[in-house]
């Protein structure tokens, strides 16, 4: 069980869909060593397994919502001020915004049903534009990934006082 965990979601072979994976790779080695950084290819069961028991799970995924490419949005899906009794309702912007068949909203619903959610869940979405097979990440999305990595790197050390020993 980890106090904090960072999970990047994506597909390396579909252009901008690699944004979450690239963010995870850039964060690995930047964050304190006790903060695991996981790469996930969109498997909800693996996502739930990774965040179960965490105090704070930070997830980075590509979105397809119609916003301009490279738009980054931070969503608080679960937090101390949100009710834990009822099923969490992810913000409408992410309920159908994932570039994967099953998205983070589906994993949150399943995690709730199984009683396997982190205490806090923050989702960063990066709006993608090109998901062509073998396409490179677009420049706007690459810049957005770098901005997201910087924001997360700033967030986690401030929170590291809450880290507990294993």
C-alpha positions in Angstrom: 0.0 0.0 0.0 1.4 3.4 -1.0 0.4 6.8 0.4 0.7 8.3 -3.1 0.7 6.7 -6.5 1.0 8.2 -10.0 -0.6 6.4 -13.0 -0.2 7.3 -16.6 -2.7 5.8 -19.0 -2.2 5.5 -22.8 -1.2 3.7 -25.9 2.3 4.3 -27.4 1.2 3.4 -30.9 -1.7 5.9 -31.2 -0.1 9.3 -31.4 -1.5 11.7 -28.7 -2.9 8.7 -26.8 0.6 8.2 -25.4 0.4 11.4 -23.3 -0.3 9.7 -20.0 2.5 7.1 -20.5 4.9 9.8 -21.5 4.0 11.8 -18.4 4.6 8.8 -16.2 8.0 8.2 -17.8 9.1 11.8 -17.3 7.9 11.7 -13.6 9.7 8.4 -12.8 12.9 9.4 -11.1 11.7 12.9 -10.5 9.3 12.1 -7.7 10.4 10.8 -4.3 11.4 7.1 -4.6 8.6 6.0 -2.3 6.0 7.3 -4.8 5.4 4.6 -7.4 4.9 5.6 -11.0 2.9 3.1 -13.0 2.2 2.9 -16.8 -1.2 1.5 -17.7 -2.5 0.8 -21.2 -6.2 1.4 -20.3 -7.0 -1.7 -18.3 -9.5 -0.8 -15.6 -8.7 -3.8 -13.4 -5.0 -2.9 -13.3 -5.9 0.7 -12.6 -8.1 -0.4 -9.6 -5.4 -2.7 -8.4 -2.7 0.0 -8.6 -4.7 2.7 -6.7 -6.3 0.5 -4.0 -5.4 1.7 -0.5 -3.6 4.8 -1.7 -4.2 8.1 0.1 -3.7 10.0 -3.1 -3.8 8.6 -6.7 -2.9 10.9 -9.5 -4.0 9.7 -12.9 -2.9 11.2 -16.3 -5.0 10.3 -19.4 -5.7 11.6 -22.8 -9.1 13.1 -23.4 -11.3 13.5 -26.5 -13.8 16.2 -25.5 -13.7 18.6 -28.4 -11.4 21.1 -26.6 -8.3 22.4 -28.4 -5.4 19.9 -28.5 -3.1 20.2 -25.5 -5.8 21.5 -23.2 -5.0 20.2 -19.7 -7.8 19.9 -17.1 -7.3 18.9 -13.5 -10.3 17.0 -12.0 -10.8 16.2 -8.4 -12.7 12.9 -8.6 -12.5 11.9 -5.0 -11.3 14.1 -2.1 -11.7 14.8 1.6 -14.5 17.2 0.9 -16.5 14.8 -1.3 -19.0 12.3 0.1 -17.8 8.7 0.2 -21.2 7.1 0.9 -22.7 7.4 -2.6 -21.0 6.3 -5.8 -18.6 9.1 -6.8 -19.7 11.0 -9.8 -16.8 11.9 -12.0 -17.1 15.4 -13.6 -19.3 15.2 -16.7 -16.3 16.3 -18.8 -14.5 12.9 -18.1 -17.5 10.5 -18.1 -17.1 9.9 -21.8 -13.9 11.8 -22.6 -11.3 9.0 -22.4 -9.7 7.9 -25.6 -10.1 4.3 -24.4 -13.1 2.0 -24.7 -13.3 1.9 -20.9 -12.1 5.0 -19.2 -11.3 6.3 -15.7 -14.9 7.0 -15.0 -15.7 3.3 -15.6 -12.8 2.3 -13.3 -14.1 4.6 -10.6 -17.5 3.1 -10.8 -16.1 -0.4 -10.6 -13.7 0.5 -7.8 -16.6 1.9 -5.8 -18.7 -1.2 -6.3 -15.7 -3.3 -5.1 -14.8 -0.9 -2.3 -11.4 -0.3 -3.9 -10.9 3.4 -4.3 -8.1 5.6 -3.1 -8.9 8.2 -0.5 -8.2 11.0 -3.0 -8.2 10.7 -6.8 -7.0 13.5 -9.0 -7.2 13.1 -12.8 -5.3 15.2 -15.3 -6.6 15.0 -18.8 -4.7 16.1 -21.8 -6.8 16.8 -24.9 -5.5 14.8 -27.9 -5.9 15.5 -31.6 -4.1 12.7 -33.6 -4.7 9.1 -32.6 -3.5 7.6 -35.9 -1.7 4.2 -35.7 2.0 5.0 -35.5 1.5 8.7 -35.4 3.9 10.8 -33.2 2.6 12.8 -30.3 1.6 16.3 -31.6 3.6 19.3 -30.4 0.7 20.8 -28.5 0.2 17.6 -26.6 3.9 17.2 -25.9 4.0 20.7 -24.4 0.9 19.9 -22.4 2.6 16.7 -21.0 5.6 18.7 -19.9 3.3 21.3 -18.2 1.4 18.5 -16.5 4.6 16.8 -15.3 5.8 20.1 -13.8 2.5 20.6 -12.0 2.5 17.0 -10.6 6.2 17.3 -9.5 5.3 20.5 -7.6 2.2 18.8 -6.0 3.7 15.6 -4.8 6.7 17.0 -2.8 4.3 19.4 -1.0 2.2 16.4 -0.1 5.2 14.2 0.9 4.8 15.2 4.5 1.8 12.9 4.5 3.8 10.0 3.3 3.9 7.2 5.9 6.6 4.5 6.2 6.0 1.0 4.8 
